[in-house]
Every structure is written in C-alpha cells, then in structure tokens.
C-alpha cells in the first residue's frame, strides 16, 4: 500500500503497480486502477526471493509520478511435511520407493498463537479452520499439540469436499470430543477421548474409512 499526495493538491486520476524480479524483469502488473487507495495484491511469490515493487500515479492534470523500485523479500513459514516411505524389492536387483505426503492448509479465527517454537497452538480464544487438502474418507492420522483449549469451543475445524470434522474440549468431563458430519447429511457422529486433565495436550485423530479414532494425553 502506498499513499498518494501532490503538493498542488491535484486529484488522482489513475495508478498502476508493477512487480519485478531480482533482475528488474517485469513479471506482473496491476493494470490501470482508479481507486483512491493505492493497494494491490500479487500472489505466487517465492519465499526468500528478492522482488521489487513500483507504483506509478497519474494526476487529473496528466502529471505522472512513481515511487521508484522498492526492494522487498517475502518470508513464509514453511509447513513440516510428514511422509510415509515404503521400500519394496523390485526386478533387476532394484528397490522401488513410494511415499505419500499430505499438506492440509487453513486459516485462524479469533485469537490464536503458535508457541513452543511453532510446534504448539494456543487456542484459548480462537480456532483453526483447515479448508484445503482434507478428505473426510481418506485414511490417515492428524496429530495436534494443543495448549489452553477453551471449553466447548470449536478448536480445530477441518472442511473437506465430502464432510467436516470439529474438535472440542469439555471441562465437564475433561474429554476431547470430535464431531464428524458428512456432506449432505444431517447426521453427526461424535467420538470421545479418555479423560485428560491439564493445560497442554497431545491429540490424535485417526481416519479409517468411514470411522474415526480419537485419543489424547496430557503433557503437563
């Protein structure tokens, strides 16, 4: 976002934004914009790569000014990949390697914080919604490290193309409760862990066909 001003108070007519790579090659641009706020979003940038951004504004008098090329470097938190590697004897004295890697992406709502060197999630006043890469019927295990869960609130929500999972912690029985709702179904199946008491928990959700297993342990 870049503020626009001119000493003569001449109104803004239009503006453009240009994105360059580290060698000053133009790789994307906004096209002519007429909004009063100079703000534009570019996607697909690579973490730790050098880029340059430049705004060019045209006043209603036809005067053109630019910001010059401003350097910046995006930095993203890289997700840790969990993979299952399988080695199989193959023909001609060789070994065939196969593996499956799953990344589930999402967003946060309310107030959440990654703590403990980004290995734990504090969900006292918020929740995490995963809405990309999840399938309700795909076999697999999701492991979570949760700190300070709020009572009877949706801590983790996983949306898939074929259904939804919601995870809660109830102080009344000191158990985690998992609610599974398939798409186009009014039936919600509930899974309950053994009682666990504390403020820090390791929680596992195992998806096996149409069924789920839920377990939790306190790590205080």
C-alpha positions in Angstrom: 0.0 0.0 0.0 1.4 3.4 -1.0 -0.1 6.8 -0.1 -0.6 9.4 -2.9 -0.2 13.1 -2.4 0.8 16.1 -4.6 1.9 19.5 -3.4 -0.6 21.3 -5.6 -3.5 19.1 -4.3 -4.4 17.9 -7.8 -6.7 14.8 -7.5 -5.5 11.4 -8.6 -6.8 10.1 -11.9 -5.4 6.6 -12.0 -2.4 4.5 -11.0 -0.6 1.2 -11.7 1.6 -1.1 -9.7 4.5 -3.1 -11.2 6.2 -6.2 -9.8 9.8 -7.1 -10.8 12.1 -10.0 -10.1 15.6 -9.6 -8.6 17.0 -8.8 -12.1 14.4 -6.0 -12.6 12.4 -8.0 -15.1 8.8 -7.1 -15.1 6.8 -10.2 -14.0 3.4 -8.9 -13.2 1.4 -5.6 -13.1 -1.9 -4.4 -11.8 -3.2 -2.7 -14.9 -4.8 0.8 -14.7 -6.6 1.3 -11.4 -8.8 4.2 -10.4 -9.4 3.6 -6.7 -8.4 6.3 -4.2 -6.2 3.9 -2.2 -3.0 2.6 -3.8 -3.2 -1.0 -2.7 -2.8 -4.2 -4.8 -2.1 -7.9 -4.0 0.2 -10.1 -6.0 0.2 -13.9 -5.4 2.6 -16.7 -6.2 5.7 -15.1 -4.8 8.5 -17.4 -3.7 9.7 -17.3 -0.1 13.2 -15.7 0.5 13.3 -14.4 -3.1 14.2 -10.7 -3.8 11.5 -8.7 -5.6 10.9 -5.0 -6.4 7.6 -3.2 -6.3 6.9 0.2 -8.1 3.8 2.4 -8.0 3.1 4.9 -10.8 0.4 7.5 -10.3 -1.2 9.9 -12.8 -2.9 13.1 -11.7 -6.0 14.6 -13.4 -3.6 17.1 -14.9 -1.8 14.3 -16.6 1.3 14.5 -14.4 3.0 11.2 -13.8 5.0 10.3 -10.7 6.4 7.0 -9.4 7.7 5.5 -6.2 10.8 4.1 -7.8 11.6 0.4 -7.4 11.3 -0.7 -3.7 13.0 -3.9 -2.8 11.3 -6.5 -0.5 11.7 -10.2 0.3 8.6 -12.3 1.3 9.2 -14.9 4.0 6.7 -17.6 4.6 6.6 -20.2 7.4 7.2 -23.5 5.7 4.9 -26.4 6.8 6.6 -29.5 8.1 5.9 -32.5 5.7 5.0 -35.8 7.3 5.6 -38.7 4.8 5.3 -42.4 4.9 8.2 -44.0 2.9 7.8 -47.6 1.7 10.7 -49.6 0.2 9.8 -52.7 -2.0 12.2 -55.2 -3.6 11.8 -54.8 -7.4 13.0 -56.5 -10.5 16.6 -56.4 -11.7 18.0 -56.2 -8.2 16.5 -52.8 -7.5 14.3 -51.2 -4.8 11.1 -49.3 -5.5 10.5 -46.3 -3.2 7.0 -44.9 -2.8 5.7 -42.3 -0.4 2.6 -40.2 0.3 2.8 -36.6 1.6 -0.2 -34.7 2.8 -0.4 -30.9 3.5 -3.6 -29.6 5.0 -3.8 -25.8 4.7 -6.0 -23.5 6.7 -6.6 -20.2 8.4 -7.2 -19.0 12.0 -10.2 -17.1 13.5 -10.4 -15.2 16.8 -7.1 -15.0 18.8 -4.7 -17.9 18.3 -0.9 -18.2 18.6 1.8 -20.6 17.6 4.1 -21.2 20.6 6.8 -23.5 21.8 9.0 -22.9 18.6 5.9 -23.1 16.4 5.2 -26.7 17.5 2.1 -25.9 19.6 -1.1 -23.9 19.1 -2.7 -21.8 21.8 -6.4 -21.8 21.1 -7.7 -20.0 24.2 -9.8 -17.5 22.4 -9.9 -18.8 18.8 -9.9 -21.7 16.4 -8.1 -23.0 13.4 -10.0 -23.8 10.2 -8.4 -26.2 7.7 -10.2 -26.0 4.3 -7.7 -27.3 1.7 -6.2 -30.7 1.2 -8.5 -32.6 3.6 -10.7 -35.6 2.7 -13.2 -37.0 5.2 -12.8 -40.5 3.9 -9.1 -40.6 3.3 -7.2 -42.9 5.7 -4.6 -41.1 7.8 -3.7 -39.6 11.1 -3.7 -36.0 12.2 -1.6 -35.2 15.3 -2.1 -32.0 17.2 -0.3 -30.2 20.1 -2.9 -28.0 21.8 -2.4 -25.6 24.7 -5.1 -23.9 26.8 -8.2 -25.1 24.9 -11.3 -23.1 25.6 -14.3 -25.0 27.0 -16.8 -26.4 24.4 -15.5 -24.3 21.6 -14.5 -25.4 18.1 -10.7 -25.6 18.5 -10.0 -27.3 15.2 -12.3 -27.4 12.2 -11.5 -29.4 9.1 -13.6 -28.8 6.0 -13.4 -31.3 3.1 -15.2 -31.7 -0.1 -17.1 -34.6 1.4 -17.7 -33.5 5.0 -16.4 -31.8 8.1 -14.7 -32.5 11.5 -14.9 -30.3 14.6 -12.8 -30.8 17.7 -13.8 -29.5 21.2 -12.6 -29.9 24.8 -15.2 -30.2 27.5 -14.3 -29.2 31.1 -17.4 -31.0 32.4 -15.9 -34.5 31.6 -12.3 -33.5 30.8 -12.5 -35.2 27.4 -11.9 -34.2 23.8 -15.0 -34.5 21.6 -14.8 -35.0 17.8 -17.8 -34.3 15.7 -17.9 -35.8 12.2 -20.6 -34.6 9.7 -20.6 -35.9 6.1 -21.7 -33.6 3.3 -25.4 -33.5 2.6 -26.1 -35.4 5.8 -28.0 -34.3 8.9 -26.3 -37.0 11.0 -23.3 -36.0 13.1 -21.3 -38.8 14.7 -19.5 -38.0 18.0 -16.2 -39.5 19.1 -14.9 -39.1 22.7 -11.4 -39.5 24.1 -10.5 -40.8 27.5 -10.5 -38.1 30.3 -7.3 -35.9 30.3 -6.6 -33.1 32.8 -4.2 -30.3 32.3 -3.5 -27.3 30.0 -1.2 -28.9 27.3 -2.4 -31.9 25.3 -1.3 -34.2 22.5 -4.3 -35.2 20.4 -4.5 -37.7 17.6 -7.3 -38.1 15.1 -7.2 -41.3 13.1 -9.4 -41.6 10.0 -10.1 -45.1 8.9 -12.6 -45.5 6.2 -16.0 -44.2 7.5 -14.8 -44.4 11.1 -12.6 -42.3 13.4 -10.4 -42.9 16.4 -9.7 -40.1 18.9 -7.1 -40.2 21.6 -5.5 -37.6 23.8 -2.9 -37.3 26.6 -1.8 -34.6 28.9 1.8 -33.5 28.6 2.0 -31.0 31.6 
